[in-house]
Amino acid sequence: MGESHVFVTKGSLTNFACDAWLLPTDRAYSIKKHWLDAVCGLEAAVKENLDEDFASGSKLTQPLDSWSAGKPLPVLTAVPYEGISSVEDLLPPVREFVRVAAERARARWAPSRADTARPVPLLGIPLFGTGGGGAGFVVGDVIKRLLGEARRAAAEAQVDVALVLRDEKDFAFAQELRKREGTDWWPALNQDLRNQAEPLAAHARSGKLVPFMGAGVSMSAGAPSWGQLLDGLASDAHLSDREKESLKNRSNLDQAGILRSIFNERVNRGETSFNQAIASHVDLKRYGLAPALLASLGSREAITLNYDTLFEAASADAGFPRTVIPGGVQEKNAWLLKLHGSVTDPESIVLTRDDYLGFNVSRNALSALVKATLMTQHLLFVGFGLEDDHFHEILHDVRRALPEAMHEKNGIATALMLSKDPLGERMWSNQLSLVSMGPDTNGRTARALEIFLDYLVAMATDSHSYLLADGYEQALTDAERLLRKRLQDLSDQFTDEEKESSGGRRLQEMLGELGAEN
């Protein structure tokens, strides 16, 4: 597998978990207010890291080296101080950002970094140069050149780059550009994986793909696995090394039950409760690639066993805010069912054996939702292992809720797995489709899953909201420019009376979906 890749996702760079990110500025350290407001401590850090070479223009980037090692590193990156005469002016700063950020990211990695950690740094880039940089009038050309330069620079530095976009038109156009070049943007995916992504993308385009997320989805942001969570709780409980070793010999559910009893003995003394301790380990503020990419699919329904709020945050940043069930008031079209509770209500968290025995209410809620809305949908399990008891229980409930005739189709669900397990595949062969990323479970197969999701999102994106919008025309194909011109001419011919007719209003809506300003 190649050791560089360019991802495209919806989201907000200030909420995105990565190793380093591009902070647009100029040599006078002019930074847009929304960056300063969104990133706590950023303004003070900039003042602490003033650099004469950067201020003189002899350097294009300035990492904020005093920044906390546990947070994504902001790297000040200068747009041309005198303004932009062509899109080419933006490429040297982007190239320099990738080089410098890659060096700093590797230098900041902890020596004790696990073998299963991400094999290459992940760098985040916004749509650079289209705000204060002055290139907003040719945003389509900027996206095209930015993608190309990011790919070249990432390959040289052996890093991954994520282009993180807020605007639907920018996102749709970036995906269209990548699809024009076919599989060149996903060389790490073999033909078999691409073939398995295609039907999932078709489900997503028709609004029938429902992500069902396990712990592995949140691990891309640094969340613990179940085992790591239990280890952390054991440390919180001040167990001795011998007690910790004894604890590990028990099942996860029994470990959790023992730890709960220890915490319960101490909570009366004013110490943290068991569920509050769980929340403290998983209450992360920045989402990783997996939640961001799954949120970018724009599915109406989603289900999770995770306690954190990462998918909710990623969905909101992607323009798909969700009602959380249970507990949320149905104000939004999209919803997220949280079966095992949430950090926003620590007492709702399900972890011990006793919790699971009292789990019937949530399981009934799942069955009801499956019967009501998922019978024509396709579940996409992400972040589970075949040995995961939760996975077995949930799939059993889904199958029980569906008519018997649907069980034989092998089409109610797909599970994305890190490693290949021939015996597991035999066990599940008549129940769901398994898509394996590689022979082993390690950081590279986890990264392969991210690349698979990136491909899936690109293939699922069928918006053309950029076609009639300002700023994209220069980067359109000849056929698209001709189509754009004909549609604009058609729109210009409408009389006010025609526009107000029922058919005219619908046609105006369709043109609006293609980016026209009504």
C-alpha positions in Angstrom: 0.0 0.0 0.0 1.2 3.5 -0.8 2.1 5.6 2.2 0.3 8.8 1.1 -3.3 9.6 0.4 -5.5 12.7 0.0 -8.9 12.4 1.7 -11.9 14.7 1.1 -14.4 15.1 3.8 -17.0 17.5 5.1 -16.4 19.0 8.5 -14.7 21.8 10.4 -10.9 21.8 10.7 -11.1 23.2 14.2 -13.0 20.1 15.4 -11.0 17.6 13.3 -8.5 15.2 14.9 -5.2 15.2 13.0 -1.5 15.7 13.6 -1.2 19.2 12.2 -3.4 21.6 10.3 -3.0 24.6 8.0 -3.9 27.9 9.6 -4.3 30.6 6.8 -2.7 33.9 7.5 -0.2 36.4 5.9 3.2 37.6 6.9 1.5 40.3 9.1 -0.1 37.5 11.1 -3.6 38.5 10.0 -5.9 35.7 11.1 -9.7 35.5 10.5 -11.8 35.9 13.6 -13.6 32.6 13.2 -10.3 30.7 13.7 -9.4 32.7 16.8 -12.9 32.2 18.3 -13.0 28.5 17.5 -9.6 27.4 18.8 -8.9 28.2 22.5 -5.5 29.7 23.2 -4.7 30.3 19.5 -4.3 34.1 19.7 -1.9 33.8 22.6 0.1 31.1 21.0 0.5 33.1 17.8 1.9 36.0 19.9 4.3 33.6 21.6 5.7 32.3 18.3 6.3 35.4 16.3 9.2 34.9 13.8 11.2 37.5 11.9 11.7 35.3 8.9 8.0 34.6 8.6 7.2 38.3 9.1 9.6 39.3 6.4 8.2 36.8 3.9 11.3 34.7 3.6 9.4 31.8 5.2 6.0 30.7 4.1 5.1 28.6 7.2 5.4 29.0 11.0 4.5 26.1 13.3 3.3 27.1 16.7 5.9 25.0 18.5 4.6 26.0 21.9 1.3 24.2 21.2 0.3 21.4 23.5 1.6 18.0 22.3 -1.8 16.4 22.8 -3.5 18.7 20.3 -3.3 19.1 16.5 -0.5 21.4 15.7 -1.5 24.7 14.0 1.0 25.7 11.2 0.6 29.3 10.1 0.7 29.4 6.3 1.0 32.6 4.5 -1.1 33.6 1.4 0.8 36.1 -0.8 0.9 39.5 1.0 0.4 41.5 -2.1 -2.6 39.4 -3.2 -3.1 36.6 -5.7 -2.4 37.2 -9.4 -3.1 33.5 -10.3 -4.0 30.3 -8.5 -0.4 29.2 -9.0 0.5 31.6 -6.2 -1.2 29.4 -3.7 0.8 26.2 -4.5 4.2 27.0 -2.9 2.6 27.8 0.6 0.7 24.5 0.4 3.7 22.5 -0.6 5.8 24.1 2.2 3.0 23.4 4.7 3.0 19.7 3.9 6.8 19.5 4.2 7.1 21.4 7.5 4.0 19.9 9.1 5.1 16.3 8.2 8.5 16.9 9.9 6.9 18.5 13.0 4.2 15.8 13.2 6.7 13.0 13.3 8.9 14.8 15.8 5.9 15.2 18.1 5.0 11.5 18.0 5.5 9.8 21.4 8.4 7.2 21.6 5.9 4.7 23.1 3.6 5.0 20.1 1.7 1.7 19.6 2.3 -0.6 16.7 -1.4 -0.3 15.9 -1.2 3.5 15.6 -1.6 5.3 12.4 1.5 4.5 10.2 1.8 8.0 8.7 0.9 11.5 9.9 -2.5 13.0 9.0 -2.5 16.7 8.0 -5.6 18.8 7.7 -6.1 21.5 5.1 -9.0 23.9 4.6 -10.0 25.5 1.3 -6.9 27.7 1.3 -6.8 31.2 -0.3 -10.5 31.6 -1.1 -11.3 33.8 1.9 -9.0 36.7 2.7 -6.5 35.2 0.2 -8.6 36.7 -2.6 -9.1 33.6 -4.9 -12.7 33.1 -4.1 -13.8 34.2 -7.6 -12.1 31.1 -9.0 -12.9 28.6 -6.2 -13.3 25.7 -8.6 -9.8 26.2 -10.0 -8.4 26.6 -6.5 -9.9 23.2 -5.5 -8.5 21.5 -8.6 -5.0 22.9 -8.1 -5.1 22.4 -4.3 -6.0 18.7 -4.7 -3.2 18.1 -7.2 -0.6 19.9 -5.1 -1.7 18.2 -1.9 -1.3 14.8 -3.7 2.2 15.6 -5.0 3.4 17.0 -1.7 1.9 14.2 0.4 3.7 11.6 -1.8 7.0 13.4 -1.3 6.5 13.7 2.5 4.9 10.2 2.9 1.9 11.6 4.8 -1.9 11.6 4.4 -3.7 14.9 3.8 -7.4 15.6 4.5 -9.1 18.4 2.6 -11.8 19.4 5.1 -14.6 21.4 3.6 -17.7 23.1 5.0 -19.5 24.1 1.8 -21.6 21.6 0.0 -20.7 23.0 -3.4 -16.9 22.8 -2.7 -17.3 19.2 -1.4 -19.3 18.1 -4.4 -16.9 19.6 -6.8 -13.8 18.1 -5.1 -15.4 14.7 -5.3 -16.3 15.2 -9.0 -12.8 16.1 -9.8 -11.4 13.0 -8.2 -14.0 10.7 -9.9 -13.0 12.2 -13.3 -9.6 10.6 -12.9 -11.0 7.2 -11.9 -9.1 5.1 -9.5 -5.9 7.2 -9.7 -6.9 8.8 -6.4 -7.3 5.5 -4.6 -4.3 3.4 -5.7 -4.3 1.6 -2.3 -7.6 0.0 -3.0 -7.6 -3.2 -5.1 -10.3 -3.9 -7.6 -12.1 -6.3 -5.2 -12.5 -3.6 -2.6 -13.7 -1.0 -5.2 -16.2 -3.5 -6.5 -17.5 -4.1 -3.0 -17.8 -0.3 -2.4 -19.9 0.3 -5.5 -23.2 -1.3 -4.2 -22.8 0.4 -0.9 -22.4 3.8 -2.7 -25.6 3.0 -4.7 -27.4 2.4 -1.4 -26.1 5.7 -0.1 -27.2 7.6 -3.2 -30.7 6.3 -2.9 -30.8 7.2 0.8 -30.8 3.5 1.9 -27.4 3.1 3.7 -27.5 3.3 7.5 -24.2 3.4 9.3 -24.1 1.3 12.5 -21.0 2.3 14.4 -18.9 0.4 17.0 -15.9 1.4 19.1 -13.5 1.3 16.2 -15.0 4.3 14.6 -14.2 6.6 17.5 -10.6 5.2 17.8 -9.6 7.3 14.8 -9.9 10.3 17.1 -8.0 8.6 19.9 -10.9 7.0 21.8 -10.0 3.8 23.7 -10.9 0.3 22.6 -13.0 -1.7 25.1 -9.9 -3.2 26.5 -8.1 0.1 26.8 -11.2 1.7 28.5 -11.2 -1.1 31.1 -7.4 -0.7 31.7 -8.0 3.1 32.2 -10.8 2.4 34.7 -8.6 -0.1 36.5 -5.9 2.6 36.9 -8.6 5.1 38.0 -9.6 2.6 40.7 -6.0 2.4 41.9 -5.7 -1.4 41.5 -2.4 -2.9 42.1 -0.5 -4.6 39.3 -1.4 -8.0 40.6 -5.1 -7.0 40.8 -5.0 -5.6 37.3 -3.5 -8.9 36.0 -6.2 -10.9 37.8 -8.9 -8.6 36.4 -7.7 -9.2 32.8 -8.4 -13.0 33.2 -12.1 -12.2 33.3 -14.5 -11.3 30.5 -15.0 -7.7 29.6 -18.5 -7.6 31.2 -17.2 -9.2 34.4 -14.3 -6.8 34.5 -16.7 -3.9 34.2 -18.9 -5.3 37.0 -15.9 -5.6 39.4 -14.7 -2.1 38.6 -18.2 -0.7 39.2 -18.4 -2.3 42.7 -15.0 -0.7 43.5 -16.1 2.7 42.4 -19.4 2.3 44.2 -17.6 1.8 47.5 -15.7 5.1 47.0 -18.5 7.3 45.5 -20.0 7.8 48.9 -16.7 9.5 49.9 -17.3 12.1 47.2 -15.1 10.4 44.6 -16.0 10.1 40.9 -18.8 7.6 40.1 -18.1 4.7 37.7 -20.2 6.1 34.9 -18.6 9.6 35.3 -15.2 7.9 35.1 -16.2 6.2 31.8 -17.4 9.5 30.4 -14.1 11.1 31.2 -12.2 8.6 29.1 -14.4 8.8 26.0 -15.6 12.5 26.1 -13.4 13.6 23.2 -13.9 17.0 21.5 -12.3 16.3 18.0 -13.6 13.7 15.6 -11.3 11.6 13.4 -11.6 10.6 9.8 -14.0 7.7 10.3 -16.8 9.8 11.9 -16.2 12.6 9.5 -16.4 10.4 6.4 -19.5 8.5 7.7 -21.2 11.8 8.5 -20.3 13.0 4.9 -22.5 10.2 3.6 -25.5 12.3 4.7 -27.6 9.3 5.7 -31.0 10.1 7.4 -30.6 7.3 10.0 -27.6 6.2 12.0 -27.0 3.9 15.0 -24.1 3.7 17.4 -23.0 1.8 20.5 -20.5 4.6 21.3 -20.9 6.9 24.2 -19.1 9.9 22.8 -20.6 12.7 20.8 -18.1 12.6 17.9 -20.5 11.5 15.2 -23.1 14.1 16.3 -20.4 16.8 16.0 -19.2 15.6 12.7 -22.7 15.4 11.4 -23.5 19.0 12.5 -20.3 20.2 10.8 -21.2 18.3 7.7 -24.5 20.1 7.5 -26.6 17.1 8.8 -27.5 17.9 12.4 -29.2 15.0 14.1 -31.8 14.3 16.8 -30.3 11.9 19.3 -32.6 9.0 20.4 -33.4 8.5 23.2 -33.6 11.9 24.8 -33.7 14.2 21.9 -36.8 16.2 20.7 -37.5 15.3 17.1 -36.6 18.7 15.6 -34.4 17.4 12.7 -35.0 15.1 9.8 -31.9 13.0 10.6 -31.5 11.0 13.7 -28.9 9.0 15.6 -29.9 6.1 17.9 -27.5 5.7 20.8 -28.1 2.2 22.1 -25.5 2.2 24.9 -26.0 5.7 26.4 -24.1 8.9 26.1 -21.5 11.0 27.9 -24.1 13.8 28.0 -26.0 11.6 30.4 -23.4 9.4 32.2 -26.0 7.3 34.1 -27.4 6.1 30.7 -24.1 4.3 29.9 -24.3 0.5 29.4 -21.1 -1.4 30.2 -21.5 -4.1 32.9 -23.3 -7.4 32.8 -26.1 -6.0 34.9 -26.4 -3.1 32.5 -26.9 -5.5 29.6 -29.5 -7.5 31.5 -31.5 -4.3 31.8 -30.9 -3.5 28.2 -34.3 -4.6 26.9 -35.7 -1.1 26.5 -33.0 0.0 24.1 -33.1 -3.3 22.3 -36.9 -3.0 21.8 -36.3 0.5 20.5 -33.9 -0.9 17.9 -36.4 -3.5 16.9 -39.1 -0.9 16.6 -36.9 1.3 14.4 -35.9 -1.6 12.2 -39.5 -2.5 11.7 -40.6 1.0 11.0 -37.8 2.4 8.9 -35.0 0.0 8.1 -36.8 -2.8 6.3 -35.9 -1.3 2.9 -32.5 0.0 4.2 -29.0 -1.5 4.2 -27.0 -1.5 7.5 -23.3 -0.8 7.3 -21.5 -2.1 10.4 -18.2 -0.2 11.0 -15.9 -0.5 14.0 -16.9 -4.0 15.1 -15.0 -7.2 15.3 -16.5 -10.6 14.5 -15.7 -11.7 18.1 -17.7 -8.7 19.5 -20.6 -10.0 21.6 -22.4 -6.7 21.0 -22.2 -7.3 17.2 -23.7 -10.7 17.6 -26.6 -9.4 19.8 -27.4 -6.5 17.5 -27.4 -8.6 14.3 -29.6 -11.1 16.0 -32.1 -8.4 16.9 -32.0 -7.0 13.4 -32.7 -10.4 11.8 -35.4 -11.1 14.3 -37.2 -7.9 13.5 -37.1 -8.5 9.7 -39.4 -10.9 7.8 -37.9 -14.3 7.3 -37.9 -13.9 3.5 -35.3 -11.1 3.8 -32.8 -13.4 5.6 -32.0 -15.3 2.6 -31.0 -12.3 0.5 -27.7 -11.8 2.3 -28.4 -8.1 1.6 -29.7 -6.7 4.9 -26.2 -5.7 6.1 -22.5 -5.3 5.3 -19.7 -5.3 7.9 -16.4 -3.6 7.2 -13.7 -5.6 9.0 -10.0 -4.8 9.5 -8.8 -8.4 9.1 -9.7 -11.4 7.1 -11.2 -14.3 9.0 -12.2 -17.3 6.8 -13.9 -19.1 9.7 -15.8 -16.1 10.7 -16.8 -15.5 7.1 -18.1 -19.1 7.0 -20.2 -18.5 10.1 -21.7 -15.3 8.8 -21.9 -16.1 5.1 -25.7 -16.5 5.0 -26.4 -13.5 7.3 -24.4 -10.5 6.0 -21.6 -9.5 3.6 -18.1 -9.1 5.1 -15.6 -6.7 3.5 -12.1 -7.3 4.9 -9.3 -4.7 4.6 -6.3 -6.9 5.0 -4.9 -10.1 6.5 -3.9 -8.5 9.8 -5.3 -6.1 12.4 -2.9 -3.2 12.6 -2.5 0.5 11.9 -2.3 -0.1 8.1 -5.5 -2.0 7.9 -7.3 0.7 10.0 -5.9 3.2 7.5 -7.1 1.0 4.6 -10.6 1.2 6.1 -10.4 5.0 6.1 -9.3 5.0 2.4 -12.2 2.6 1.7 -14.6 5.0 3.3 -13.1 7.9 1.4 -13.8 6.0 -1.9 -17.3 5.1 -0.7 -18.1 8.7 0.1 -16.8 9.9 -3.3 -18.8 7.4 -5.2 -21.9 8.1 -3.1 -21.7 11.9 -3.8 -24.1 12.8 -6.6 -24.7 16.4 -5.9 -23.9 18.9 -8.7 -24.7 22.0 -6.7 -21.6 23.7 -8.2 -22.7 23.5 -11.8 -24.5 26.9 -11.9 -22.8 28.5 -9.0 -20.3 31.4 -9.3 -16.7 30.6 -9.1 -16.6 27.1 -10.6 -16.9 27.7 -14.4 -13.2 27.8 -15.2 -12.7 24.3 -13.8 -15.7 22.7 -15.5 -15.3 20.4 -18.5 -16.3 21.7 -22.0 -19.5 19.7 -21.8 -20.3 21.0 -18.4 -19.7 24.6 -19.5 -22.0 24.1 -22.4 -24.7 22.6 -20.2 -24.3 25.4 -17.7 -24.8 28.0 -20.5 -27.9 26.3 -21.8 -29.5 26.1 -18.4 -28.7 29.7 -17.7 -30.2 30.8 -21.0 -33.3 28.7 -20.2 -33.7 30.3 -16.8 -33.3 33.8 -18.3 -36.2 33.2 -20.7 -38.8 32.6 -17.9 -41.4 35.3 -17.4 -42.4 36.1 -13.9 -45.8 34.4 -14.5 -44.0 31.2 -15.7 -41.8 31.3 -12.6 -44.8 31.4 -10.3 -46.5 28.5 -11.9 -46.3 25.1 -10.1 -44.0 23.7 -12.8 -42.0 26.9 -12.9 -41.4 26.8 -9.1 -40.3 23.2 -9.3 -37.9 24.0 -12.2 -36.5 26.9 -10.2 -35.9 24.5 -7.3 -34.1 22.1 -9.6 -31.9 24.9 -10.9 -31.3 26.0 -7.3 -30.1 22.4 -6.5 -27.5 22.9 -9.3 -26.3 26.1 -7.7 -28.4 28.8 -9.4 -29.2 31.8 -7.2 -33.0 32.4 -7.4 
